[in-house]
Amino acid sequence: MSEDAQGEKEYLAVTDQKPVSAYVISGEVQLKASGRLVLMARGRSINQAVDVANMIVQRSEGSAEISGVRIASDRLPDGKYISRMEITIERKGRPGTGHPLDAPPDEKADKKI
């Protein structure tokens, strides 16, 4: 995991070493803490990362969405290439989006959600 400029962890490397549920729980915690999560996977772990992303979004009951997907290939030292994918998930209503949940606490009572 790496840290963003504010010191919050937002990257989660998905491998085939743990069950999907372990990554889902970890991802939900990170998403709740920072509002943004980037799942990273390479090779055979890409399928698992897609499953994790879909489960996190479904379990959020509409409060999170997949905001981006990046694909690339990395060259290994032996000259072979391996696919890499990054899936970005963001909470809806992050600061600066104009969503009623972004308003300061005293203004939230006046706005309908």
N, C-alpha and C positions, 0 to 999 in steps of 0.2 A: 504494500500500500504506500502511496505517496501522499504528500500533504500539499494543499493549495496555499496561496499567499496569506490566508488568515490562520494557517496552522491546523485547519480541519482536514481530516482524512476523507478523501472522496473517491479514491481508486480502489477497486477490488479485483484482484487477479483470480480468475476462475480456472481451476484445474480439474482433472478427473480423480483427484486424491480424496475428496470429501463428497458426501451426498449433497444433492441439490438443496435440500432443506437447510443445511448448514450455511450455504451461501445466501439463501433467501433471507434468513434471520439476520445475518451479518449485514446484508445489503439494506434491509429495512431500518436497522439501527443507524447506519451511516446516513441514509437518506433523510431520516428524521432529524439527525443532528446538524447536517450541513445543507439540506435541501437539494443536493445534487449528488449523483452517484455515477461513476463510470466503471462499467464492467469490462474487464480486459481478458481476452482469451486467445490462445494460439492453437492451431492444428485441430486435433480431435476434440478439444475442450470447447470449441466454438458452439457446438450443439447444446452443450450444458449451459453455456452463458446465455444463449437465447431462451432456454427454458427458465433460467433464473430471472431474467428480465421480465418475461411474460408473467411469471408468478408474482413478482413484486408489484407489477402494475395492477394485476387482477386483485390482489389482496389489499391494495390501497383504496379500493372502492371509489375510484375516480379522482383521488387526490394526487396522483402521480401519473406521468406520461413519459413515453420514450421520446426524447427530443432530438436524438441524432444517432446515426450509425456510421462508423468509419471502418473501411476495410483496407487492408494493405498486405504486402508480403515482406517477410524478413529473410535475409540471406544468412544461412548458418555458416559456421566456419568451414564445414566440409563442402561448401558450394551449393548445397541444396536450398530450396526455398520452402518456407512454411507460411501459411496464411495466418493473418492476425485480424481480430475484430475488436472494436471498442463500441459499446452500447451505452449511451448517455441517458440517464433517467433523471427527471427533475420533478420536484413537487410543484403542483399548480399553486399559483398565488405567491410565488417568491417575490421578495422585495423588488419594487420597481415595475411590476406588471400591471398595476392598477386594480388588482383584485381586492374586494372588500376585506379579505383577511389580512391584507398588508397594512391597513390603516392602523394608526396608534390605538391603544385600548379604549380611550375615551370616544373615539370616532366610530368604533365598531358597533356600538349600541345604536347609532343613528342610521346605519346602513343595513339594508336587507341583503341577506346572502342567498 
